[in-house]
Amino acid sequence: MSTDRKARIATVSLAGCFGCHMAILDMDERLIDLMARVEFDRSPLNDLKRFTGRCDIGIVEGGCCNEENVHTLQEFRRNCDVLVALGQCAIMGGLPAMRNAIMHSDDPLRDCLDEAYLSSPYTRNLTNTVPNDPVLPLLLDRVYPCSEVVEIDLQIPGCAPSGDIIHDTLIALLDGKFRGFERTELRFD
Amino acid sequence: MSGDSFTFTIDGVEVTATPGQTIMEAADAAGIYIPRLCDVEGLRHQGGCRVCTVKASGRSAAACTQPAAPDLVVDNETDHLNTMRRHLVEMLFQEGNHLCPVCEASGNCELQAMAYRLEMVEPFRFPGLEPCRPVDASHPDIALDTNRCISCGRCIRASADVDGKGIFGYVGRGIHRRVAVNGSDLAHTDADINDHAVSRQVCPVGCIIRKREGFSIPIGEREYDHGLIGDEGDSE
């Protein structure tokens, strides 16, 4: 295999807030050195919507809250050699997973939608219905961490992970020398 | 040292103890850290969380309750024990709703700090139970978010033994065992913000919330943002 081929990285934000993608930019000027070694395939950073080829590393932000997220995540698994879950939402559901366990509710998703669109005193919803247009992706019963949907190779913790831990992990992966995280660098917040 | 003190070893280091001291008490006195969650200075030992499990001459024992004995050979920082401790901490995470990004205790939380120390990063082995537990915000100064409770019982012991009130207690059996308040809700107990049981050092997680104090120290500048739990003791 040619050694001067740039590694190909794809990224996506599923049920996340794009904070982890902002954290990728927190690598600051180290991005310039990184870009000498990698090129981005499908990613919101370059607005490519589809894979143009097989990727070495796929970076996933956010868990799965709807069927489109599941479809996208499965596509990433099919097209990426190493799949990385970036941040707490991808790892354990994060903030969106708060809807999995709403107090005293047997039907948390229904209660969540009712609160958002119908019953909250701050809601102005003239149709008084929960949006149900067919183009809207179907919501899942609960928010799933990525590892419950596909096989995940590596999880980078943090909300959002620091630019340092993302940079160090990516460089270690590119060098084929990833040996785990320094425990002093671990953060779940 | 009193005349009847004796020695034993922890990870090969000779430690002096007096009769009646537990392994953990002797270790703390010698500046050796043994991970723990349900044990905290100033409260009687419970031996509940088992994170302090050590090998005492080959047998697993909770260091906080197991008495030290002459010539005991204690293993503490071994891969095997730390892996087992990590599994215990993982199970505590999976039993409750521990969403660090939305918890105001993040950075001050001993459970989270223990996860850092024990390098809990892999995909979880165990399915999350995601229980639906109530939040009790009835008291004007204190709130309870029992989604984060790990049933360590520190508040129970602090309230009963130090405050002499018995505001908290265990209810239920087995997996259903929970910490509950002695009243219809917290406002109907004689809980007070100055109680030892609701002080910051008693609840290891973000279950007992002192209202209007949560973010007085910003995320990133909190107790365990500066170093691993237990490493403070090493520098003393």
Interface residues (C-beta under 8 A of the other chain):
Chain A: Q88 I91 M92 G93 G94 L95 A97 M98 N100 A101 I102 M103 H104 S105 P108 R142 S147 I152 Q155 P157 C159 G180 F181 R183 T184 L186 R187 F188 D189
Chain B: N97 L99 C100 P101 V102 C103 S106 G107 Q112 A115 Y116 R117 E119 V121 E122 P123 F124 G128 E130 P131 C132 R133 P134 V135 N147 I219 D225 G227 L228
